[in-house]
């Protein structure tokens, strides 16, 4: 409905909705937050008819089955191009997209581009981090960080990201954002308290941990090489010599 009259207010949209409502038939329509704010500014007789019973569609919770299935499908269609552990990959994608599917897909694409710039064909967690701070993800990053700010501070000047009907139900998404913020603050405080020597030691320990976490590959067996005529003759003699002894 919000695309009917871009730049012309909400009058035409309201008229269409009121006409449909006047028919007496059950009616359901989908609106984004921007249109919701505009409808709330209409007269009370319009708002009571059009937005008296809103149903708010929140982002999927990070531990929900819907989000887990979404990530699993993305890993499946990647055809082995995602090397990170599914749980870690799901966590980082959610943190960088706020659970928004369009942002999540764009973040995965940019992560693959980051991997290719390093001559790799598979995505690792570090690629997701680089994709998040890349210029190609800038507009999404601005929205994600504003959504995190709204979840914590409960106020924003951006009507397109701020729910016009409030958030009466405590969301798992808000808990996730606050926990991530607390973790980042704790890590920043810990690193800020370290001396230069301690920071180098901490960095070396992290590198050792990352090396141990990498998947161990089985060493390839050395090639036997192409057998010579003498090798074939000796093998033939040994085989039939054993038969004769029997």
N, C-alpha and C positions, 0 to 999 in steps of 0.2 A: 504493500500500500504506500510505502514511503517514496516510491519512485514515480508516482502518478504525476505530481506537479513539482518537480525540482525547482527551487528558487521562487515559487509562487505561494509559499505559505502552506496552510493545511486546510483551507476552506473547501476545496474540491473533494479532498479525501473524506472530510467530515460529512459532506453532503451525500456522497456515495454510500458511506457506512450507515448513515441515518435512514436513507431510502431503503436499503436492504433490511435494516432492523424493523422498519415500519411494515414490511410484508408479513411479519409475524412468524417467520420460519427460524429455526435454530441457525445461528450464525457464528462462525469462528473465523477470525482473521489474525494474521501474524504481523507483528510490528517490531521494529528495532527500538532502541532506547531513545533515539532522537525524535521519532514520531510520538512516542509515549509522552515525552516532555511537552511537545506541542499540543497534544490532545488535552493534557492537564491544564493548559492555559485557556481552554475554551470555557464557555459558560457552563454552569453546573448542570443545566438540563441536558447538555451534550455529553458531558463527562459521565453522568449517571447512567446514560444509555449505552455508552461505548466502552468504558473501562471500569465498570463496577466490579467485574470478576476477572481480574488478570491472572494468567498462569505464567509464572516466570520460568524461563529455561536457563538454568545456570550451566556453566562449564562442567564437564565431567570431573569427578573427584580423582585425584592421582592414583588412589588404590582401587578404584571402581573396576568392575569387569568390563564395562564398555570401553574405558580407556586402555585396559590391558589388551583386549581383543584388537583394538585399533592399532596399537604398536606391533602386536604379533603379525597382523596382516601386512603392515608396512615392511617388517623384516622379511616376510615371506616373498613379497613381490620384489624386494631388492635383489633377490637371487644371489645371496651370499655376499653382498657388498657392505653389509653392516657387521663389523667384527666385534663390537663391544658387547658385553653381557646384556641380555634383554632387560634385566631389572635396572641396571645402571643407565642404559640407554633411555629407557622409559622415564626415569627420574630427571635426566638432563633435558630431554625434549620437553617435558612438562614444565620444568623450571624456566625454560627459554621461550615458551609459547603460552603460558598460563592456561593450558588445556584447550586452546582454540585450534581447531583442526586445520584451518587454512594456514595459520602461522606455523603450526607444527610441520606440515608438509613442506612449506617454504624453507624452514630451518633445516630439514633433512636434505633438501636439494643443495642448499648452500654448504652444508657440511661435506657432501660428496665433492663439490667443487673445490673446497679447501683441501680435501684428501688428494685430488688429482693434481693440484698445484705442487704437492710434495711428492709426485710420482708414485702415489699409492692408489690402488683400486678399491680399497675397503675403508669404510668409515670407522674411526676410533673416537673415543670420548673427547679427546683434545680437538678434533675437527669440529665437533658441536660447539665447543667454547669459542673457537676462532670464528665460526659462522655467526654466532650470536653478536659479536662485536664488529662484524664486517659492515661495510657501507651498504651492501646489498640487502641487509636485514635491518637497516636503520629505522624505517617507518614502523615495522613490527616491534622493534625493540622499544621505541618510544611508547607505543600503546601498552606493551607488557609491563613496563616499569610504572606507567601511570595506573594501571589496574592494580599492581601491587601496592602502590601508594594509597589508592582508594580503599583497598581491603584493610589497611592498617589505620589510616587516618579518618576514614568514613566521609571524606569530602573531596570535591573536585569541581573545577570549572568546566570540564568537558562533559556535556550532556550525552554525547554519543557513547561514552563509556560508563556513565553513572546511572544505575537503575533508577527510574523515576518512581518506582513503587516501594523503594526501600528494600531491606533484606531481613525480614522477620525471622527467618530460619538460619540458625548457625551453620555455616557451610564448611565442609571439609577443606574446600579450596582456601578459605581464609586461614584455617589452621596450618595448612601447608606453607602458605606465604609467610606467616609469622615465624614458623619454625625455621624456614630458610633464612630469614632476616637475622634471627638470633644466632644461627650458626655462622653466618658471614661476619657478624659483629664480634663474636667470640674468636674467630680465626684472625681477624684483623687486630684485635687487642693482643692476642698471643704473639703474632709475628712482630707487632710494634714493640713489645717488651723484650725481644731478643737482641743480644749484641750482634755485631758483625760476624764474629766467629761462630756464635750459636746459629745464626741464619745460614751460614755455609754448611754447618753440620746437619741442620734440618733439611737443607736442600739435598745433600748427599744421601741422607737416609731415605728421602722420598724417591730419589732415583733408584736406589737399591730395591725398594719395595716395588716400584713399577717394573723393574727388570724381572723380579721373581714372579710377578703376576702375569707376565707374558706366557703365552702357551708354548710349551716345550714341543719342538718338532723332532720327529724321529730322524736321525741321520741317515742319509741315503747310502745304500750299499755300493761299494766301488764296483765299477764295471769290470767284468771278466775279460773283456776284449775279444777280438775275433780269433778263434782257434786256428792254428797252423795245420799243415798237412801231417806233420810229425805228431802233433797232439791228437789228431783224429786217429792216426794209425796206432798210437800207443793205447788210446781208449778202446779201440776195436780189439786189440790183442788181449788187453786185461779182461775185457768182458767175456770173450769166448774162451780165454784160458781158464776162467773160473768155472765155465760150463763143463769143460773137459775134466776138471778135477772132480766134479760131482759124478 
